[in-house]
Amino acid sequence: MSNGSDWTTTLFVILILGSYLLSFTDLPQRMQLWRYSSFIRKKIVQLTELEEDSKRKAVKYLMSLGVKEPKKVLEGFTNNFFLISPVDVEPTDIIKRLRHLLRSRDSKVRAYVMENLPGAGEVIWENTEVILEISSALTLINKIVKHYYKLGLKYNNWILMMQLALELQQIVGLAKSYDDAIDAFMRGIPIGDGAGPLVAHYLAGNSQPEELVKETVVYNIQIDGRKVYIIKAKGPGSTVGYPGEAVEKLVEKLGGRVSKIITVDAALKLESEETGEVAHGIGAAIGDPGPEKIAIERIATKYSIPLEAVVVKMSNEEAINAMTKQIYEGVIKALNVVKDIIENTVKESEAVIVAGIGNTVGIA
């Protein structure tokens, strides 16, 4: 009897002690910290592998173009081309200032690439810029994740660790899509974000373009008596051009006599939506930091021109990787929607602008 009583007493003491430790000490938090930090360490290993893989691909690509010290070129780009946002406490002319900074960075990046690839040509320069940008982005993602991981360990902040752990699966997925995207730019094939320019390309047919602004062209065609001006980035190199500036310049050139402006772009889909779905709405469909979109909105407002948008739905991962069959089918649907808008809402002899927004890699 006493033996059984001893076991009961021991178990009772253990339960009381365990309850005390869990309720009145930070042991549960330390256990949570250990649990989440262990998970994060494994994901950081994955991120590091993706970062190194992107660097290997970039170095291999630069070597194929005859660059003598590709690793040095890559490291020089990664460390020297960040952008500091303009002051937004005083919003006066913030768009002009942001536009100036973005253009300045674009010019500096192009000069850097041209310096290391003299004579390679515009298409190679544009594709190389994007490959370097992707590799640099993966390095930055890895740095930020490690920053918050070390911050959590430094201050024993298990809540910060938990938040990071919950987000990491999505972060690693995005990083993997960036790494995979390098292959598409190395091969020079269209990506999901090229949906808008591809619609513009098909709508223009065999007509010849005219360069309207830097890296951005316009086609002038007729559709059933309607004057259709089609704007897209030049291509087939990896560039999005300056569609906002192009639309603004063209509308002014036409004296504001434009019946409608239609923008066609890729759009982020909801998880409940299917890739390749097409939607038609109102506004400017363009995902830039601000300067290009506001240029379209301002010129449309100035001359009271209706703004319509046609979008092809896709995920972030699909937008930066090789164009899939579903997205291509969405492009064809979007093309038909644009034609219907022109035929049914624009009168004969009137002018309409169609702007295909997006990256033109692989799209002539």
C-alpha positions as CSV (number, residue, x, y, z in Angstrom):
1,M,0.0,0.0,0.0
2,S,2.8,2.4,0.9
3,N,4.5,1.8,-2.4
4,G,1.4,2.9,-4.3
5,S,1.0,5.9,-2.1
6,D,4.6,6.9,-2.8
7,W,4.0,6.8,-6.5
8,T,0.8,8.9,-6.1
9,T,2.7,11.4,-4.0
10,T,5.5,11.6,-6.5
11,L,3.2,12.1,-9.4
12,F,1.3,14.8,-7.5
13,V,4.5,16.6,-6.7
14,I,5.6,16.4,-10.4
15,L,2.2,17.9,-11.5
16,I,2.4,20.7,-9.0
17,L,6.0,21.5,-10.0
18,G,5.2,21.3,-13.7
19,S,2.2,23.6,-13.2
20,Y,4.4,26.0,-11.3
21,L,7.1,26.0,-14.0
22,L,4.5,26.5,-16.8
23,S,2.6,29.2,-15.0
24,F,5.2,31.2,-13.1
25,T,8.3,31.0,-15.2
26,D,9.3,31.9,-18.8
27,L,9.9,28.3,-19.6
28,P,6.9,28.1,-22.1
29,Q,8.2,31.1,-23.9
30,R,11.7,29.7,-24.1
31,M,10.2,26.4,-25.5
32,Q,8.3,28.4,-28.1
33,L,11.5,30.4,-29.0
34,W,13.4,27.1,-29.4
35,R,10.6,25.6,-31.5
36,Y,10.2,28.6,-33.9
37,S,14.0,29.3,-34.2
38,S,14.6,25.7,-35.1
39,F,12.0,26.0,-37.9
40,I,13.4,29.3,-39.1
41,R,17.0,28.0,-39.2
42,K,15.9,25.3,-41.7
43,K,14.2,27.8,-43.9
44,I,17.2,30.2,-43.8
45,V,19.2,27.3,-45.2
46,Q,16.7,27.0,-48.0
47,L,16.9,30.7,-48.7
48,T,20.7,30.7,-48.7
49,E,20.7,27.8,-51.2
50,L,18.3,29.8,-53.4
51,E,20.4,32.9,-53.1
52,E,23.6,31.0,-54.1
53,D,21.8,29.2,-56.9
54,S,20.7,32.6,-58.4
55,K,24.3,33.8,-58.1
56,R,25.6,30.8,-59.9
57,K,23.1,31.3,-62.7
58,A,23.9,35.0,-63.0
59,V,27.6,34.3,-63.1
60,K,27.2,31.6,-65.7
61,Y,25.1,33.9,-67.8
62,L,27.7,36.7,-67.5
63,M,30.5,34.3,-68.4
64,S,28.6,33.2,-71.5
65,L,28.5,36.9,-72.6
66,G,32.3,37.2,-72.2
67,V,32.5,39.0,-68.9
68,K,36.0,38.4,-67.4
69,E,35.2,38.8,-63.7
70,P,31.5,37.9,-63.4
71,K,31.5,37.4,-59.6
72,K,33.0,40.9,-59.1
73,V,30.4,42.4,-61.5
74,L,27.5,40.7,-59.6
75,E,28.8,41.7,-56.1
76,G,29.3,45.3,-57.3
77,F,25.7,45.4,-58.5
78,T,24.3,43.9,-55.3
79,N,26.0,46.4,-53.0
80,N,25.7,49.6,-54.9
81,F,22.2,50.1,-56.4
82,F,19.7,50.6,-53.6
83,L,17.1,53.4,-53.8
84,I,16.2,55.8,-51.0
85,S,12.6,56.9,-51.1
86,P,12.0,60.7,-51.3
87,V,10.7,62.7,-48.3
88,D,7.0,62.1,-48.0
89,V,6.3,64.4,-44.9
90,E,6.0,67.3,-47.4
91,P,4.1,65.7,-50.3
92,T,4.6,68.6,-52.7
93,D,6.0,67.3,-56.0
94,I,6.7,63.9,-54.5
95,I,5.8,62.2,-57.8
96,K,8.3,64.3,-59.7
97,R,10.9,63.6,-57.1
98,L,10.2,59.8,-57.1
99,R,10.2,59.8,-60.9
100,H,13.6,61.6,-60.9
101,L,15.1,59.1,-58.5
102,L,13.7,56.1,-60.4
103,R,15.0,57.4,-63.7
104,S,18.4,58.2,-62.2
105,R,18.7,54.7,-60.8
106,D,17.6,53.2,-64.2
107,S,20.3,55.2,-65.9
108,K,23.0,54.2,-63.4
109,V,22.1,50.5,-63.7
110,R,22.2,50.7,-67.5
111,A,25.5,52.5,-67.4
112,Y,26.9,49.8,-65.1
113,V,25.7,47.0,-67.4
114,M,27.0,48.7,-70.5
115,E,30.4,49.3,-68.9
116,N,30.8,45.6,-68.2
117,L,29.1,44.4,-71.5
118,P,30.3,46.9,-74.1
119,G,28.8,46.2,-77.5
120,A,26.4,43.5,-76.3
121,G,23.3,45.3,-77.6
122,E,20.1,46.7,-76.1
123,V,18.3,43.4,-75.7
124,I,21.2,41.7,-73.8
125,W,21.6,44.8,-71.6
126,E,18.0,44.8,-70.6
127,N,17.9,41.1,-69.9
128,T,21.1,41.3,-67.9
129,E,19.8,44.1,-65.8
130,V,16.8,42.0,-64.7
131,I,18.9,39.0,-64.0
132,L,21.2,41.1,-61.7
133,E,18.1,42.6,-60.1
134,I,16.7,39.2,-59.3
135,S,19.9,37.9,-57.8
136,S,20.2,41.1,-55.7
137,A,16.6,40.8,-54.5
138,L,17.2,37.3,-53.3
139,T,20.3,38.5,-51.4
140,L,18.1,41.2,-49.8
141,I,15.3,38.8,-48.8
142,N,17.9,36.5,-47.1
143,K,19.4,39.4,-45.3
144,I,16.1,40.7,-44.0
145,V,15.0,37.2,-42.8
146,K,18.3,36.7,-41.0
147,H,18.0,40.2,-39.4
148,Y,14.6,39.4,-37.8
149,Y,15.8,35.9,-36.8
150,K,18.8,37.3,-35.0
151,L,16.8,40.1,-33.5
152,G,14.3,37.6,-32.1
153,L,17.2,35.6,-30.6
154,K,18.9,38.7,-29.2
155,Y,15.9,39.8,-27.2
156,N,14.4,36.3,-26.6
157,N,11.3,37.6,-28.5
158,W,9.3,34.4,-29.2
159,I,6.4,36.4,-30.6
160,L,8.6,38.0,-33.3
161,M,9.9,34.5,-34.0
162,M,6.4,33.1,-34.4
163,Q,5.4,35.9,-36.8
164,L,8.5,35.3,-38.9
165,A,7.9,31.5,-38.9
166,L,4.3,31.9,-40.0
167,E,5.4,34.1,-42.9
168,L,8.5,32.1,-44.0
169,Q,6.7,29.5,-46.0
170,Q,5.3,32.2,-48.3
171,I,8.7,34.0,-48.4
172,V,10.6,30.9,-49.4
173,G,8.0,30.2,-52.1
174,L,8.4,33.7,-53.5
175,A,12.2,33.4,-53.3
176,K,12.0,30.1,-55.2
177,S,9.9,31.7,-57.9
178,Y,12.6,34.5,-58.3
179,D,15.3,31.9,-58.6
180,D,13.3,30.0,-61.3
181,A,12.5,33.3,-63.1
182,I,16.2,33.8,-64.0
183,D,16.0,30.9,-66.4
184,A,13.2,32.7,-68.4
185,F,15.2,35.9,-68.7
186,M,18.4,34.0,-69.6
187,R,16.5,32.3,-72.5
188,G,14.6,35.5,-73.4
189,I,11.1,33.9,-73.4
190,P,7.8,35.7,-72.4
191,I,6.8,35.8,-68.7
192,G,3.4,36.1,-67.1
193,D,3.8,39.8,-66.7
194,G,4.1,40.1,-70.5
195,A,0.3,39.5,-70.9
196,G,-0.4,43.2,-71.5
197,P,2.4,43.7,-74.1
198,L,1.4,40.5,-75.8
199,V,-2.2,41.7,-76.2
200,A,-0.8,44.9,-77.7
201,H,1.5,42.9,-80.0
202,Y,-1.4,40.8,-81.3
203,L,-3.6,43.8,-81.7
204,A,-1.0,45.7,-83.7
205,G,-0.4,42.8,-86.1
206,N,2.2,43.6,-88.8
207,S,2.1,47.4,-88.4
208,Q,5.4,49.1,-87.9
209,P,6.1,50.9,-84.5
210,E,7.4,54.3,-83.9
211,E,9.5,55.0,-80.7
212,L,7.4,57.6,-78.8
213,V,9.6,57.9,-75.6
214,K,12.6,55.9,-74.3
215,E,12.1,52.1,-74.7
216,T,8.4,52.7,-75.5
217,V,6.7,52.4,-78.9
218,V,3.4,53.3,-80.5
219,Y,1.5,51.5,-83.4
220,N,-1.1,53.4,-85.4
221,I,-3.7,51.1,-86.9
222,Q,-7.4,51.2,-88.0
223,I,-10.1,48.8,-86.7
224,D,-13.4,49.2,-88.5
225,G,-12.9,52.9,-89.1
226,R,-11.6,53.6,-85.5
227,K,-8.1,55.1,-85.1
228,V,-6.3,52.8,-82.6
229,Y,-3.0,53.9,-81.1
230,I,-1.3,51.0,-79.4
231,I,1.5,51.6,-76.8
232,K,3.8,49.0,-75.3
233,A,7.4,48.7,-74.2
234,K,9.8,48.2,-77.1
235,G,10.9,44.6,-76.6
236,P,12.1,41.9,-77.1
237,G,14.4,42.8,-74.3
238,S,13.3,42.8,-70.6
239,T,11.8,46.3,-70.1
240,V,8.5,47.8,-69.1
241,G,9.2,51.1,-70.8
242,Y,7.5,54.3,-69.7
243,P,3.9,53.8,-70.7
244,G,2.6,56.7,-68.5
245,E,4.9,59.2,-70.2
246,A,4.0,57.7,-73.6
247,V,0.3,58.0,-73.1
248,E,0.6,61.6,-71.8
249,K,2.7,62.6,-74.8
250,L,0.4,61.0,-77.3
251,V,-2.7,62.5,-75.9
252,E,-1.1,66.0,-75.9
253,K,0.0,65.3,-79.5
254,L,-3.6,64.5,-80.5
255,G,-4.8,67.6,-78.7
256,G,-6.9,65.6,-76.2
257,R,-9.1,64.2,-79.0
258,V,-9.2,60.7,-77.6
259,S,-12.4,58.8,-77.0
260,K,-11.0,56.3,-74.5
261,I,-7.8,55.0,-72.9
262,I,-7.6,51.2,-72.3
263,T,-4.8,49.8,-70.2
264,V,-4.1,46.0,-70.3
265,D,-2.0,44.5,-67.6
266,A,-1.4,41.4,-65.4
267,A,-3.2,41.5,-62.1
268,L,-2.7,39.6,-58.8
269,K,-5.4,36.9,-58.5
270,L,-7.1,35.8,-55.3
271,E,-6.6,32.3,-54.2
272,S,-10.2,31.6,-55.0
273,E,-9.7,32.8,-58.7
274,E,-8.3,30.8,-61.6
275,T,-5.1,31.7,-63.4
276,G,-5.9,33.4,-66.8
277,E,-9.3,34.8,-65.7
278,V,-10.0,38.2,-67.4
279,A,-11.7,41.1,-65.8
280,H,-12.8,44.4,-67.2
281,G,-13.0,47.5,-65.1
282,I,-12.5,51.3,-64.7
283,G,-9.2,53.0,-64.0
284,A,-5.5,52.7,-65.0
285,A,-4.2,49.1,-64.7
286,I,-0.5,49.6,-64.1
287,G,1.5,48.4,-61.2
288,D,4.4,50.9,-61.1
289,P,5.6,52.8,-58.0
290,G,3.4,55.8,-59.0
291,P,4.9,58.1,-61.6
292,E,3.6,56.2,-64.7
293,K,0.2,55.5,-63.3
294,I,-0.4,59.1,-62.2
295,A,0.7,60.4,-65.6
296,I,-2.1,58.4,-67.2
297,E,-4.7,59.5,-64.6
298,R,-3.7,63.1,-64.9
299,I,-3.9,63.3,-68.6
300,A,-7.2,61.4,-68.7
301,T,-8.6,63.8,-66.1
302,K,-7.3,66.9,-67.9
303,Y,-9.2,66.0,-71.1
304,S,-12.1,64.0,-69.4
305,I,-11.1,60.8,-71.2
306,P,-12.7,57.6,-69.9
307,L,-10.2,55.2,-68.4
308,E,-10.9,51.5,-68.8
309,A,-8.8,48.5,-67.7
310,V,-8.6,44.9,-68.8
311,V,-6.6,42.5,-66.6
312,V,-5.4,38.9,-66.8
313,K,-5.3,37.3,-63.4
314,M,-2.2,35.4,-62.1
315,S,-0.2,34.9,-58.9
316,N,3.1,36.7,-58.1
317,E,5.0,33.6,-58.9
318,E,3.3,33.2,-62.3
319,A,3.9,36.8,-63.2
320,I,7.7,36.6,-63.0
321,N,8.1,33.1,-64.5
322,A,7.7,31.7,-68.1
323,M,4.2,32.3,-69.4
324,T,1.9,29.3,-68.9
325,K,-0.8,28.0,-71.2
326,Q,-3.5,29.4,-68.8
327,I,-2.1,32.9,-69.0
328,Y,-1.7,32.7,-72.8
329,E,-5.4,31.7,-73.1
330,G,-6.1,34.7,-70.8
331,V,-4.2,36.9,-73.3
332,I,-6.4,35.7,-76.1
333,K,-9.5,36.4,-74.0
334,A,-8.2,39.9,-73.1
335,L,-7.5,40.6,-76.8
336,N,-11.1,39.8,-77.7
337,V,-12.4,42.0,-74.8
338,V,-10.3,44.9,-76.0
339,K,-11.6,44.5,-79.5
340,D,-15.2,44.4,-78.2
341,I,-14.7,47.6,-76.2
342,I,-13.3,49.3,-79.3
343,E,-16.1,48.1,-81.6
344,N,-19.0,48.7,-79.2
345,T,-18.1,51.9,-77.4
346,V,-15.9,53.8,-79.8
347,K,-17.5,55.5,-82.7
348,E,-16.1,55.5,-86.3
349,S,-13.4,58.0,-87.0
350,E,-12.8,58.5,-83.2
351,A,-9.4,57.7,-81.6
352,V,-8.7,55.2,-78.8
353,I,-5.4,54.4,-77.0
354,V,-4.6,50.9,-75.9
355,A,-1.6,50.6,-73.6
356,G,-0.2,47.1,-73.0
357,I,1.5,47.3,-69.6
358,G,4.2,44.9,-68.5
359,N,7.5,43.3,-69.2
360,T,8.3,42.7,-72.9
361,V,11.0,40.0,-72.5
362,G,10.6,37.7,-75.6
363,I,7.9,39.9,-77.1
364,A,9.0,41.8,-80.2
